[in-house]
Amino acid sequence: MTDRVVIVTGASSGIGEATARAFGARGDRVVLVARREERLRQLAASLPQSLPIPADLTHADEAVRVVEAAVARYGQVDVLVNNAGMGRYNWVDALQPDDVHAEVALNLIAPILLTRAVAPVMLRRGRGVIINVASIAGLIGVPTTSVYNATKFGLRGLTEALRRELQPQGIAVCGIYPATVEGTEFRRDRRANTGYLMPRWLRLSTAQVAQAIAALADRPRPFVVLPRIFRVAMILNTVAPGLIDRLAARFVRRVRTQA
Ligand SMILES: NC(=O)c1ccc[n+]([C@@H]2O[C@H](COP(=O)([O-])OP(=O)(O)OC[C@H]3O[C@@H](n4cnc5c(N)ncnc54)[C@H](OP(=O)(O)O)[C@@H]3O)[C@@H](O)[C@H]2O)c1
């Protein structure tokens, strides 16, 4: 059993909820962050010593408020899991400016501001772990997910730079890169917009991702790709990008011709 203070963003559903439960099961005190207050309260009722903080993380001031509330309650923060995220997949010519801003604000700017807010708390004690939930979309760009790719590639850059900046000061910064995860609310958009779906045998459960996140908090590593086979796709994308280009082109011609 552990007794850490863990902030989990996006705790009202999907990976975040499963992650909060995984930390709670280890005895950690979990700070639950998302917009839907009722969902957070229901989850908090099953996690002793947890603290629900309703917050819209696309608002710049909320990061500081969340960290201050966690410190006011528990006096410290040991782990920050930047998980809240969205993906409005669509063709670039169909993107709406407000949607683009909201997606960048949630997926990229919120983790930056939360890290900025929590860093002084962790630096004072000379320890802490920050885990950024990116995506395979932070490793490989594909059609119809351009903005999502941009945010997750950005999150990967943030993770790498901060790992090198903060690790010498006692703070580990980790990135986790899952492929498709079932049992979340995220998946609904994707199908509506593009008709694209990952084969069942490659899909992950929220519990699998949550366990991997909790394991990272115990033993930080720079980089976790799930399922592991996607490391092959990552390497292929680096050494033979033209091959991925050709596969993507086939997908674009097929789907756009049908549209
Ligand atoms: N599902 C996948 O296939 C997959 C694969 C790889 C990576 N990921 C990543 O995993 C993370 C979690 O996604 P998920 O699949 O678990 O999706 P999800 O079920 O839709 O969860 C998203 C979470 O983010 C919260 N959220 C959304 N907008 C917010 C806002 N403005 N302020 C605060 N919280 C907000 C949502 O809560 P409220 O609506 O209550 O605010 C919810 O708790 C995301 O970063 C996603 O990119 C997902």
The ligand as a Tripos MOL2 file, in Angstrom:
@<TRIPOS>MOLECULE
LIG
   48    52     1     0     0
SMALL
NO_CHARGES

@<TRIPOS>ATOM
      1 N1         -9.9170    6.4700  -25.7120 N.am      1 LIG1
      2 C1         -8.8470    6.2740  -26.4450 C.2       1 LIG1
      3 O1         -8.8750    5.4910  -27.4190 O.2       1 LIG1
      4 C2         -7.5510    6.9720  -26.1030 C.ar      1 LIG1
      5 C3         -6.3530    6.4950  -26.6740 C.ar      1 LIG1
      6 C4         -5.1670    7.1300  -26.3580 C.ar      1 LIG1
      7 C5         -5.1490    8.2220  -25.5080 C.ar      1 LIG1
      8 N2         -6.3280    8.6690  -24.9930 N.ar      1 LIG1
      9 C6         -6.2850    9.8430  -24.1200 C.3       1 LIG1
     10 O2         -6.7470    9.4550  -22.8400 O.3       1 LIG1
     11 C7         -7.2440   10.6020  -22.1560 C.3       1 LIG1
     12 C8         -8.5980   10.2590  -21.5160 C.3       1 LIG1
     13 O3         -9.5220    9.9940  -22.5350 O.3       1 LIG1
     14 P1        -10.6720    8.9160  -22.4100 P.3       1 LIG1
     15 O4        -10.5050    7.9850  -23.5590 O.co2     1 LIG1
     16 O5        -10.7460    8.3530  -21.0610 O.co2     1 LIG1
     17 O6        -11.9390    9.8220  -22.7710 O.3       1 LIG1
     18 P2        -13.2070   10.3210  -21.9160 P.3       1 LIG1
     19 O7        -13.9220    9.1700  -21.3150 O.co2     1 LIG1
     20 O8        -13.9470   11.2230  -22.8500 O.co2     1 LIG1
     21 O9        -12.5470   11.1870  -20.7500 O.3       1 LIG1
     22 C9        -12.1720   12.5070  -20.9190 C.3       1 LIG1
     23 C10       -12.1150   13.1550  -19.5660 C.3       1 LIG1
     24 O10       -11.6870   14.5180  -19.7250 O.3       1 LIG1
     25 C11       -12.5810   15.3530  -19.0150 C.3       1 LIG1
     26 N3        -12.6830   16.6640  -19.6430 N.ar      1 LIG1
     27 C12       -13.1270   16.9400  -20.8910 C.ar      1 LIG1
     28 N4        -13.1410   18.2620  -21.0940 N.ar      1 LIG1
     29 C13       -12.6830   18.8200  -19.9300 C.ar      1 LIG1
     30 C14       -12.4820   20.1540  -19.5080 C.ar      1 LIG1
     31 N5        -12.7220   21.1950  -20.3270 N.pl3     1 LIG1
     32 N6        -12.0200   20.3820  -18.2600 N.ar      1 LIG1
     33 C15       -11.7720   19.3420  -17.4240 C.ar      1 LIG1
     34 N7        -11.9350   18.0580  -17.7660 N.ar      1 LIG1
     35 C16       -12.3960   17.8010  -19.0100 C.ar      1 LIG1
     36 C17       -13.9140   14.6360  -19.0800 C.3       1 LIG1
     37 O11       -14.7570   15.0110  -17.9870 O.3       1 LIG1
     38 P3        -15.9100   16.1150  -18.0370 P.3       1 LIG1
     39 O12       -16.6410   15.9580  -19.3300 O.co2     1 LIG1
     40 O13       -16.7160   15.7820  -16.8320 O.co2     1 LIG1
     41 O14       -15.1930   17.4250  -17.9110 O.co2     1 LIG1
     42 C18       -13.4750   13.2010  -18.8860 C.3       1 LIG1
     43 O15       -13.3220   12.9170  -17.5170 O.3       1 LIG1
     44 C19        -7.2940   11.7400  -23.1810 C.3       1 LIG1
     45 O16        -6.1930   12.5830  -22.9990 O.3       1 LIG1
     46 C20        -7.1720   11.0140  -24.5110 C.3       1 LIG1
     47 O17        -6.5800   11.8140  -25.4880 O.3       1 LIG1
     48 C21        -7.5290    8.0790  -25.2540 C.ar      1 LIG1
@<TRIPOS>BOND
     1     1     2 1
     2     2     3 2
     3     2     4 1
     4     4     5 ar
     5     4    48 ar
     6     5     6 ar
     7     6     7 ar
     8     7     8 ar
     9     8     9 1
    10     8    48 ar
    11     9    10 1
    12     9    46 1
    13    10    11 1
    14    11    12 1
    15    11    44 1
    16    12    13 1
    17    13    14 1
    18    14    15 2
    19    14    16 1
    20    14    17 1
    21    17    18 1
    22    18    19 2
    23    18    20 1
    24    18    21 1
    25    21    22 1
    26    22    23 1
    27    23    24 1
    28    23    42 1
    29    24    25 1
    30    25    26 1
    31    25    36 1
    32    26    27 ar
    33    26    35 ar
    34    27    28 ar
    35    28    29 ar
    36    29    30 ar
    37    29    35 ar
    38    30    31 1
    39    30    32 ar
    40    32    33 ar
    41    33    34 ar
    42    34    35 ar
    43    36    37 1
    44    36    42 1
    45    37    38 1
    46    38    39 2
    47    38    40 1
    48    38    41 1
    49    42    43 1
    50    44    45 1
    51    44    46 1
    52    46    47 1
@<TRIPOS>SUBSTRUCTURE
     1 LIG1         1 GROUP 0 **** ****
